[in-house]
Amino acid sequence: MGLTNIFLFIALSGVAMGEDKIATVKQGDPAPFDGTLFSESAAAKLVVDMKAFDEACTIKVDNAVAIENANSFHSLEISRIEKETQKEMHEEIIRIKDDTIWRNEKLLDKSRGPASAIWFGAGVGAGIGLTALSAWSLSQIAQ
């Protein structure tokens, strides 16, 4: 059928360009112009083949368009789902990090309480006491 369609396209391309001439002749009549002579049944077959080819092309194109539309929709859905999943994952990560920050702030607040001031004062006092004791010991050794 492919070769027939190519021949049909070539044979009828003149029709599409407006160069066709049609003349009805009977057997034994001289042809009024140069060209290819088709019987009525051959001409009818060409017309039917042309229409069938056109319909087959339309079906193939419609099928290809439907497949591409389905593929595009599928890709779009995958992208949408990936976006939603990424958004949910990032929101969960942010929530976990916010919880960690909150817990660390609470721990820091506890370490800044009055007990830490007492320990700081005791450390300073112990440092001063040790320094004074060292100075007195050195003065005793020097005498």
C-alpha positions in Angstrom: 0.0 0.0 0.0 3.0 2.3 0.7 4.1 2.3 -3.0 0.6 2.8 -4.2 0.3 5.9 -1.9 3.5 7.3 -3.2 2.4 6.8 -6.7 -1.0 8.3 -5.9 0.6 11.3 -4.3 2.9 11.8 -7.4 0.0 11.2 -9.8 -2.4 13.5 -8.1 0.1 16.2 -7.1 -0.7 18.0 -10.3 -4.3 18.2 -9.1 -3.3 19.9 -5.9 -1.3 22.4 -7.9 -4.2 23.2 -10.3 -2.5 21.7 -13.4 -5.0 18.9 -14.0 -6.9 18.4 -17.2 -9.8 16.0 -17.4 -11.2 14.8 -20.6 -13.6 11.9 -21.2 -12.5 9.7 -24.1 -13.9 6.6 -25.7 -11.8 3.8 -27.0 -10.3 4.7 -30.3 -10.7 8.5 -29.7 -7.5 10.5 -29.8 -6.3 11.8 -26.5 -6.6 15.6 -26.3 -3.4 16.0 -24.3 -0.3 14.1 -23.1 -0.7 12.3 -19.8 -1.7 9.2 -18.0 -5.0 7.7 -18.9 -7.0 6.0 -16.0 -10.1 3.9 -16.4 -13.1 5.0 -14.3 -12.5 2.1 -12.0 -8.8 2.9 -11.6 -9.7 6.6 -11.0 -12.3 5.5 -8.4 -9.8 3.2 -6.7 -7.3 6.1 -6.6 -9.9 8.4 -5.0 -10.8 5.7 -2.4 -7.1 4.9 -1.7 -6.5 8.6 -1.3 -9.4 8.9 1.2 -8.3 5.8 3.0 -4.7 7.1 3.2 -6.0 10.4 4.5 -8.1 8.7 7.2 -5.2 6.4 8.2 -2.9 9.5 8.5 -5.6 11.2 10.6 -5.9 8.2 12.8 -2.1 7.9 13.2 -1.8 11.6 14.0 -4.7 11.5 16.5 -3.1 8.4 18.1 0.3 10.1 18.3 -1.2 13.3 19.8 -3.2 11.3 22.3 0.0 9.4 23.4 2.0 12.6 23.7 -0.9 14.2 25.7 -0.9 11.2 28.0 2.9 11.3 28.4 2.8 15.0 29.1 0.0 14.6 31.6 2.0 11.7 33.2 5.2 13.8 33.4 3.2 16.8 34.8 1.7 14.6 37.5 5.1 13.1 38.4 6.5 16.6 38.7 3.6 17.8 40.8 3.9 14.8 43.2 7.7 15.3 43.4 7.1 19.0 44.3 4.6 18.1 47.0 6.8 15.4 48.4 9.8 17.8 48.5 7.7 20.5 50.1 6.4 18.1 52.8 10.0 16.8 53.4 11.4 20.3 53.8 8.5 21.3 56.1 9.2 18.3 58.3 13.0 19.1 58.4 12.2 22.7 59.4 9.8 21.5 62.1 12.5 19.1 63.5 15.1 21.8 63.4 12.7 24.3 65.2 12.1 21.7 67.9 15.9 21.2 68.3 16.4 24.9 68.6 13.6 25.2 71.1 15.1 22.4 73.3 18.6 23.9 73.1 17.3 27.3 74.1 15.6 25.7 77.1 18.8 24.0 78.1 20.7 27.2 77.7 18.2 29.1 79.8 18.7 26.5 82.6 22.5 26.8 82.4 22.2 30.6 82.8 20.2 30.4 86.0 21.3 31.5 89.5 23.3 28.3 90.1 25.8 29.3 87.3 26.3 32.7 89.0 27.1 30.9 92.3 29.6 28.7 90.6 31.2 31.7 88.9 31.5 33.5 92.2 33.0 30.5 93.9 35.5 30.1 91.1 36.6 33.7 91.3 36.9 33.5 95.1 38.9 30.3 94.9 41.2 31.9 92.3 41.8 34.9 94.6 42.3 32.7 97.6 44.9 30.5 95.8 46.7 33.5 94.5 46.9 35.0 98.0 48.0 31.7 99.5 50.7 31.4 96.8 52.0 34.9 97.4 52.1 34.3 101.2 54.0 31.0 100.6 56.5 32.7 98.4 57.1 35.4 100.9 57.7 32.9 103.6 60.2 31.0 101.5 62.0 34.2 100.6 62.6 35.1 104.2 
